[in-house]
Amino acid sequence: MVSKVSNATLWTFLAFFISQILRLFSNLILTRLLLPEMFGLMAIVTVVRVGVYMCTEIGLKINIIRHDEAEKSHVLNTAWTMQIVRGILLWILISIIAVCLILLNNYGVISPGTLYADSRLPYLLLVIGCVAFIVGFESPNSWLAQRNMQLGRLTILELLSQIVGLFVMVSGAWAYHSIWALVAGGVVSALLKTVLSHVVLIGRRSYFCWHKATVIEFLHFGKWLFFSAMITFFALNGDRVILGGLLTAEQLGFYAVAYFLATSLKDLVEKLIGNVWYPLLSKVQRDDKGLLVNVYYSLRRKLDIIIYLCVGFLYVTAPLIIGLLYDNRYQDSGWMLQILSITMLASGFRLGNVLLLAMGNPKVGALSVFIRACALIIMLPLAYENYGIVGAIWSIAINPLFEIPIILYFFIKYKIISWGKEFIFLPFVIVGFYMGEAFLYAFDYLRIYFI
């Protein structure tokens, strides 16, 4: 068991490191080949695709990871068939949204000058919608690989498809300087990943199956996940949905760059949670419930130290990072990144949600994201109206913190709380802050005397 966890963690870190290096490298190239407004447009295209995807989430992968009979053919292939049906519905829904945008623009409902008034947006959505359809056919053996924490082949598959997709984006942007290069890369990456999942991953051959009892069971468990995922979309992506109606495409492009960098560590945490820690906590829950809380706090200890250090460090060094990586057009991303670093403070508590989910309580996650979504919908427009774009970014940065009291309440209710272990490492934010100050001092010294 220890060996599996170690290997899964190693593969997750390796995949994340390589993936982020590739994303950053391609991002640096693309920001020099394309206009900032194109990244604003793609931010909205991505949000719509992810939003429709999340608003139809019924927890198929989560069910397979935790289900006692997940490796039986009728269970696994029923889940796969449900995934395909869902993918078809997703493409239809995205196409409907695109047509609605065209009609709303034709009738003058959307304010001119905002991102939603851009004539390219509906057609980008029509094409990118096919990604949801393609991914629906991905092999269910990828779920089994995560369930059994056998991530080697799955990691290689994901990295290969990402590399090919990024190559298509960069080469297309180099040749045509068009936003369609970004769309083409996404489609090619999804298609390659789906095909390779049936060729590379170990497991049984997939076939269409509709086992009624399994469908009912999955839908019954997934009803709370459906509600949670729908609200999660607004909690995690509502910022760009709302900003799309307030900012220009160029301003949203600056925000997209800052958001990409600010969420890098959070993305790693999400990867570890999905690929390693949720399967681990689920297995401990099945095998030895008495160890569950101890395992959880063991994970939290390591996670909190790293996160708090990074928050303090990034808050100080954000403007310098943007200045070093991007040209002068993107300098506004610097102060945005500085503020958005605050969002990472709640990342450790995200694991608490997963602990409660492994214990068989998906309601907590739904409630947490509901509170966050409501706060975002109310606070962001008010902050923008009163304090402009700076106020809007601050309202986004503090939004994840609303999840913390909810998690703590349920920890108290189930008598699994350890107050000391929850907050003992918070002072590491200050340590990270002074590490950032020291880094800036050293950088200025080197720049003055050696450059």
Secondary structure as GFF3:
##gff-version 3
##sequence-region A 1 451
A	DSSP	alpha_helix	2	33	.	.	.	ID=ss1
A	DSSP	alpha_helix	36	54	.	.	.	ID=ss2
A	DSSP	alpha_helix	60	66	.	.	.	ID=ss3
A	DSSP	alpha_helix	73	106	.	.	.	ID=ss4
A	DSSP	three_ten_helix	115	117	.	.	.	ID=ss5
A	DSSP	alpha_helix	121	128	.	.	.	ID=ss6
A	DSSP	alpha_helix	130	135	.	.	.	ID=ss7
A	DSSP	alpha_helix	141	147	.	.	.	ID=ss8
A	DSSP	alpha_helix	152	176	.	.	.	ID=ss9
A	DSSP	alpha_helix	180	199	.	.	.	ID=ss10
A	DSSP	alpha_helix	212	243	.	.	.	ID=ss11
A	DSSP	alpha_helix	249	262	.	.	.	ID=ss12
A	DSSP	alpha_helix	264	272	.	.	.	ID=ss13
A	DSSP	pi_helix	273	277	.	.	.	ID=ss14
A	DSSP	alpha_helix	278	287	.	.	.	ID=ss15
A	DSSP	three_ten_helix	289	291	.	.	.	ID=ss16
A	DSSP	alpha_helix	292	325	.	.	.	ID=ss17
A	DSSP	three_ten_helix	328	330	.	.	.	ID=ss18
A	DSSP	alpha_helix	332	340	.	.	.	ID=ss19
A	DSSP	three_ten_helix	341	346	.	.	.	ID=ss20
A	DSSP	alpha_helix	347	358	.	.	.	ID=ss21
A	DSSP	alpha_helix	363	398	.	.	.	ID=ss22
A	DSSP	three_ten_helix	399	402	.	.	.	ID=ss23
A	DSSP	alpha_helix	403	413	.	.	.	ID=ss24
A	DSSP	alpha_helix	419	423	.	.	.	ID=ss25
A	DSSP	alpha_helix	428	450	.	.	.	ID=ss26
###
